[in-house]
């Protein structure tokens, strides 16, 4: 089944006759009809081009790409051609754009029934480009409702200006700003992830970890191999929860692309989150080292603001009840907050760890405990898990002490309890 596209004046020998072009597959992809014929996209250009300069004012490649497909679905080949030409001009290293451009040029002479029909490209490369096209268009078409918020972001500190949320299934990275305590979507970007998907377990498995991480530093591209493009933002993988669960490895970064390339397929890295160079520079300019959280999920769950408030209130109450129990100095009350499966990375279980902590509490006299700079996140994964971080200020007579703590609250049956706790 095909749509007829009027491509302009009739060609010699075919006067008065419209050309028939195979674009039904394209419109299926755009409008989510659930069909799976090959996509009519673009011809690869095998010629080498010099590394392009990064133009911060260049148009959004996904926006242009979706316009190409919309014009094709509307049987307007000329406008589709002008959009793809603009995309190639703006991003001369964008292989997917060249592939689409080639097929559109071919449509002026004959029907195009397959993805990259005129391309001198290996089948696995065509699959990579097909996967990238599908991820870009699907994510652009399914952009999150601005009235919904990621369930993972429960509470940010006042000085955390933004949070990054990665949806591995959609190959998408979302940037949320802290708008008076509520997360608000301000931008999103296509990303590549580990060759073997998510849930990193060990060094060299070429998977991207899932969890709540922080950017630890900013590495300039001038000090790195060109493979990383204009720079890198290392993450604190493995974090405490990774170590608690026996996960290892290192070197998980957000980074850019080699200058001769524009993008990668959705599954293409050794575990890092990889962006195009223009997108990386935008993100790098936004983040605050040590403050910006990066939440990597298999699939981001979005909830209404009312549901978000309920979840946020729950997390606040868990930690505040713990604070009141600590302030009471009643060991039995304090102990009810902790899971029987509690353990430390040093190997202590609850029975050995708790008495050690209790020794310091015995020296308190009517202490006053306050919690400051509190953050709460729902931890990605199968478990019902909340990670809370705060500064605990304890006033004991004339003595005041402050410590930064992180607690992992696990829902066991109907009760939330601390499964792991550490200072940070």
C-alpha positions in Angstrom: 0.0 0.0 0.0 1.5 3.3 -1.1 0.6 7.0 -1.1 0.9 9.0 -4.3 3.3 12.0 -4.1 3.2 14.8 -6.7 6.8 15.7 -7.1 6.5 18.6 -9.5 6.3 19.0 -13.3 5.9 15.7 -15.2 9.1 14.1 -16.4 9.7 13.7 -20.2 7.8 10.7 -21.5 5.5 10.7 -18.5 3.4 13.8 -19.0 0.3 14.0 -17.0 1.2 11.0 -14.9 1.9 11.3 -11.1 4.8 9.3 -9.8 4.1 6.7 -7.0 6.4 6.7 -4.1 6.7 4.2 -1.2 6.2 6.3 1.9 3.5 4.4 3.7 6.2 3.0 6.0 7.3 6.4 6.9 3.9 7.7 7.9 3.3 4.5 9.9 6.4 5.3 12.0 5.4 8.9 12.5 1.8 8.3 13.5 2.4 5.0 15.4 0.2 2.7 13.3 2.1 -0.3 14.6 3.2 -1.6 11.2 6.7 -2.7 10.4 7.6 -2.3 6.7 11.0 -1.0 6.0 11.4 2.8 6.3 12.1 4.8 3.2 14.9 7.0 4.4 18.2 8.2 3.1 21.2 7.4 1.0 24.6 7.2 2.6 27.4 9.4 1.4 30.6 7.5 1.5 32.8 10.5 1.0 34.9 11.7 4.0 34.2 15.2 5.3 36.2 17.4 7.6 35.1 17.7 11.2 32.4 20.3 11.5 32.4 23.3 13.8 29.8 23.2 16.5 27.1 25.8 15.9 25.2 26.5 19.2 22.4 28.1 17.1 21.9 25.2 14.8 18.3 23.9 14.5 17.0 20.9 16.5 17.8 17.8 14.3 14.8 15.9 15.7 12.4 18.7 14.9 13.7 18.9 11.3 13.6 15.1 11.0 9.9 14.9 12.1 9.0 17.7 9.6 10.5 15.6 6.8 8.3 12.7 7.7 5.2 14.8 8.2 5.7 16.3 4.7 6.2 12.9 3.2 3.0 11.7 4.9 1.2 14.7 3.4 2.5 13.7 -0.1 4.7 16.8 -0.3 8.1 15.6 -1.6 9.4 19.1 -2.4 9.0 20.4 1.1 10.3 17.2 2.6 13.4 17.6 0.3 14.0 21.2 1.5 13.8 20.1 5.1 16.3 17.2 4.7 18.6 19.5 2.7 18.5 22.0 5.6 19.3 19.2 8.1 22.3 17.9 6.1 23.6 21.5 5.7 23.3 22.1 9.5 24.8 18.7 10.4 27.1 17.5 7.6 28.2 14.5 9.7 24.7 13.3 10.4 24.7 9.9 8.6 21.0 9.3 9.1 20.2 12.6 7.5 22.4 11.7 4.5 20.6 8.4 4.1 17.2 10.1 4.1 18.4 12.7 1.7 19.6 10.0 -0.7 16.3 8.2 -0.7 14.3 11.4 -1.2 16.5 12.2 -4.2 15.8 8.7 -5.5 12.1 9.3 -5.1 12.2 11.8 -8.0 13.0 9.0 -10.4 11.4 5.8 -9.1 9.5 4.2 -6.2 11.5 3.6 -3.0 10.3 0.6 -1.1 13.1 -0.1 1.4 15.1 1.8 3.9 18.3 3.1 2.3 17.6 1.4 -1.0 20.3 3.2 -2.8 22.9 3.1 0.0 26.2 1.4 -0.3 25.9 0.4 3.3 26.2 -3.0 5.2 22.9 -4.4 6.5 24.0 -4.0 10.1 24.7 -0.4 9.5 21.3 0.1 8.0 19.8 -1.5 11.0 21.7 0.9 13.3 20.4 3.9 11.3 16.9 2.5 11.3 17.0 2.1 15.0 18.3 5.6 15.5 15.5 7.0 13.2 12.8 5.1 15.1 14.2 6.3 18.5 14.4 9.9 17.5 11.0 10.1 15.9 9.2 8.1 18.6 10.7 10.2 21.4 9.9 13.4 19.7 6.4 12.3 19.1 6.0 11.0 22.6 7.5 13.9 24.5 6.4 13.9 28.1 3.3 15.8 29.0 4.4 19.0 30.7 1.7 18.5 33.3 3.3 15.3 34.5 6.6 14.9 36.4 9.1 12.0 36.7 8.2 10.0 39.7 11.9 9.6 40.6 12.4 13.3 41.5 10.7 13.8 44.8 12.7 16.6 46.4 15.6 18.7 45.3 17.7 21.0 47.4 17.3 24.7 46.9 20.7 25.0 45.3 20.1 22.1 42.9 19.1 24.1 39.9 18.4 21.1 37.6 18.2 17.3 37.4 18.9 15.0 34.5 16.7 12.0 33.9 17.7 9.3 31.3 15.1 7.0 29.8 17.0 4.1 28.4 14.1 2.5 26.6 13.5 5.7 24.6 17.2 6.6 24.2 16.3 10.0 25.6 17.8 12.4 28.2 15.5 14.9 29.9 16.6 18.1 31.7 14.4 19.4 34.5 14.8 22.6 36.3 14.0 23.2 39.9 11.1 25.6 39.7 10.4 26.6 43.2 10.7 23.0 44.4 8.9 21.4 41.5 10.6 19.8 38.5 9.8 21.4 35.2 10.9 20.0 31.8 13.2 22.4 29.9 14.8 20.3 27.3 15.4 16.7 26.0 18.1 15.0 23.9 18.7 11.8 21.9 21.4 9.6 23.6 23.2 6.4 23.0 23.8 3.8 25.8 25.6 0.6 26.4 25.8 -2.0 23.6 24.0 -4.6 25.8 21.5 -2.2 27.3 21.1 -1.3 31.0 21.6 -2.7 34.5 25.4 -2.7 34.7 26.8 -5.5 36.9 30.5 -5.7 36.3 33.5 -4.2 34.6 33.4 -4.7 30.8 29.8 -5.9 30.4 29.1 -2.9 28.1 25.9 -2.0 30.0 24.8 1.3 31.3 24.0 1.4 35.1 20.6 2.3 36.4 20.4 4.4 39.6 20.8 7.9 41.1 24.2 9.4 40.4 26.0 12.7 40.6 28.3 14.4 38.2 31.7 14.5 39.9 33.8 16.6 37.6 34.0 18.3 34.2 36.7 17.0 31.8 37.7 19.3 28.9 37.9 17.7 25.5 41.4 19.2 25.0 42.7 16.8 27.8 40.9 13.7 26.4 41.2 11.5 23.3 39.1 12.9 20.4 36.8 9.9 21.0 35.0 11.9 23.7 34.4 14.9 21.6 34.3 18.3 23.4 34.4 16.8 26.9 33.0 14.4 29.5 31.0 14.6 32.7 32.0 11.6 34.9 29.4 10.0 37.2 29.9 8.5 40.7 29.3 4.9 39.5 29.5 2.7 41.4 27.6 4.5 44.1 26.9 3.2 47.6 23.9 1.1 46.5 25.8 -0.4 43.6 28.6 -1.5 46.0 25.9 -2.8 48.4 24.7 -5.0 45.6 28.1 -6.2 44.5 28.2 -4.2 41.3 31.6 -3.0 40.1 33.3 -1.2 37.2 34.1 2.4 36.7 34.4 5.2 34.1 30.7 5.8 33.4 30.5 9.3 31.9 28.2 11.6 29.9 30.3 12.5 26.9 30.3 13.7 23.3 31.3 12.2 19.9 34.5 12.1 17.9 34.6 15.2 15.6 34.2 13.2 12.4 30.8 11.7 13.6 27.5 13.2 14.6 25.7 10.5 16.5 25.6 6.8 17.4 22.9 4.2 17.3 20.8 3.7 20.5 22.9 0.8 21.7 26.5 1.6 20.9 28.6 2.7 23.9 30.7 0.7 26.4 28.3 1.8 29.1 28.5 5.6 29.0 25.7 7.9 28.1 26.7 9.5 24.7 25.3 12.7 23.2 26.0 14.6 20.0 28.6 17.3 20.5 26.1 20.2 20.3 23.9 18.5 22.9 26.7 17.7 25.2 27.9 21.3 25.2 24.4 22.5 26.1 24.2 20.1 29.0 27.7 20.7 30.2 26.9 24.4 30.5 23.9 23.8 32.6 25.1 21.3 35.3 26.7 22.0 38.7 29.5 19.7 39.6 28.6 17.6 42.7 25.1 18.9 42.8 23.3 17.9 39.6 21.7 14.4 40.0 21.6 12.1 37.0 18.8 9.5 37.3 19.1 6.6 34.8 16.1 4.4 34.4 15.1 1.6 32.1 11.9 3.5 31.5 10.9 6.8 33.2 7.6 6.7 35.0 5.6 10.0 34.9 2.9 10.9 37.4 0.5 13.7 38.0 1.5 16.5 40.3 -1.0 15.3 42.9 0.5 11.8 42.9 4.0 13.4 43.1 3.0 15.4 46.2 1.7 12.2 47.9 5.0 10.5 47.2 7.1 13.5 48.3 5.1 13.8 51.5 5.7 10.1 52.3 9.5 10.5 51.9 9.5 13.6 54.1 7.5 11.8 56.8 9.8 8.7 56.8 12.9 10.8 57.4 11.2 13.1 59.9 9.8 10.2 61.9 13.3 8.8 62.0 14.6 12.2 63.2 12.1 12.3 66.1 12.9 8.7 67.1 16.6 9.6 67.1 15.9 12.6 69.2 14.0 10.5 71.7 17.1 8.4 72.4 14.8 5.4 72.7 16.7 2.5 71.2 13.6 0.5 70.5 11.9 3.3 68.7 15.0 4.0 66.6 15.5 0.3 65.8 12.0 0.0 64.3 13.2 2.2 61.4 15.8 -0.3 60.3 15.4 -3.5 58.2 16.5 -6.8 59.6 18.4 -7.2 56.3 20.3 -4.0 57.0 24.1 -4.3 56.4 27.1 -2.2 55.7 29.7 -2.4 53.0 32.1 -3.4 55.7 30.1 -6.5 56.4 28.3 -5.4 59.6 24.7 -6.5 59.9 22.1 -4.7 62.1 23.0 -6.7 65.2 26.7 -5.6 65.0 26.2 -2.1 63.6 23.4 -0.8 65.8 25.3 -1.1 69.1 28.2 0.8 67.7 25.9 3.7 66.8 24.2 3.5 70.1 27.4 4.3 72.0 27.5 7.8 70.6 23.8 8.4 71.5 24.3 7.4 75.1 26.4 10.6 75.5 23.5 12.9 74.4 21.4 14.9 76.9 18.1 16.1 75.6 19.5 16.5 72.0 17.9 18.7 69.4 18.2 17.3 65.8 17.5 19.3 62.7 17.7 18.1 59.1 18.9 20.5 56.3 19.5 20.4 52.6 17.2 17.3 52.1 16.8 15.5 48.9 14.6 12.5 48.1 14.6 10.3 45.0 12.7 7.1 44.1 15.5 4.8 43.0 15.0 3.2 39.6 14.6 -0.5 39.5 12.2 -3.3 40.5 12.3 -2.6 44.2 10.3 0.1 46.0 13.2 2.1 47.1 13.7 5.8 48.2 17.1 7.3 48.7 17.2 10.3 51.0 20.2 12.6 51.6 20.4 15.3 54.3 22.6 17.2 56.7 21.9 16.1 60.3 22.6 18.9 62.8 22.7 17.7 66.4 22.8 20.1 69.3 23.8 18.5 72.6 24.0 21.1 75.3 26.6 23.6 74.1 28.0 21.1 71.5 26.8 21.2 67.9 27.8 18.6 65.3 26.8 18.2 61.6 27.1 15.2 59.4 25.9 14.5 55.8 23.9 11.2 55.6 22.3 9.1 53.0 19.7 6.5 53.7 18.1 3.9 51.4 14.6 3.1 52.5 13.1 -0.2 51.2 9.5 -1.1 51.3 9.2 -4.5 52.9 5.6 -5.8 52.7 3.7 -2.7 54.0 6.5 -1.0 55.9 9.3 1.2 54.8 12.6 0.6 56.6 16.3 1.6 56.2 18.2 -1.1 54.4 21.4 0.9 54.1 22.8 4.1 55.7 26.1 5.9 55.2 27.8 9.3 55.6 28.7 11.1 52.4 
